[in-house]
Amino acid sequence: MFLQSWRNKNFLYLNACMYIFLSFVIGGLFWQIGHDGSKTLFNFGFCYNCNVIFVFIPLLPTLLQ
């Protein structure tokens, strides 16, 4: 299976882009989060949306092939 993935360059590029995108999303979770609790509802909504993205993004390579 690893050899098949290695030969399929589009799959490797798609996975690399997917993980780079996810790293920016995770970084966005903690960017200027604040310590006063004034944005609690906004942060909760952002975390919820990120969880939805984390569920569906790994399905992307399967859908695009």
N, C-alpha and C positions, 0 to 999 in steps of 0.2 A: 504494500500500500504506500509506503514511503517513496518507493521508486516511481510509482505512478504519479504521486503528487509532485515529485521533483521534476519529472518530465513535462508536466502541465504548468507552463510558466504563467499563464493567465490566472490560474488558481492561486499560485504563490503570490502574485502581485495583488490580487483581490484580498487575500488574507492579510498581507502586510498593510494595505490601505485600511482595512477594517480595524486592525489593532492600533494603528496610528490614530484613527478617528476615535476609537474607544478610549485611548489614553488622554486625548484632549477633553473628552466628556468627563472622565474621572477627575482630571485636573480642574475642570470647571466646577466640579462639586465643592472644591475646597478653596477656590479663588475668592479672596476678600470675603470670607464667610461672616466675619464680624463676631464680636463677643457680647453684644448687648441683647440679642434675641429679638431685635425689631423686625427681622425678616424671616421669622420662623415659618409662616405659612408659605411664603415664596420658596424657601429652601425645601420644605416638605413636598411641594408640587414638583420642584425640579428633581428631587430624589425619586419620586414616583415615575416621572417621565423617563428618567435614566434607567430605572428597572425595566420598564416596558421596552426600551431600546435594547437593553442587554438580553432580553428574551428573544427578540426577533432578529437582531443583527447576525447571530451565528447561522441563521437559516438562509442568509443572503447568497452565499456561494452556491447552495443547492438550487435556489430559484433561478440564478443567472446562468446555470449550465444547461 
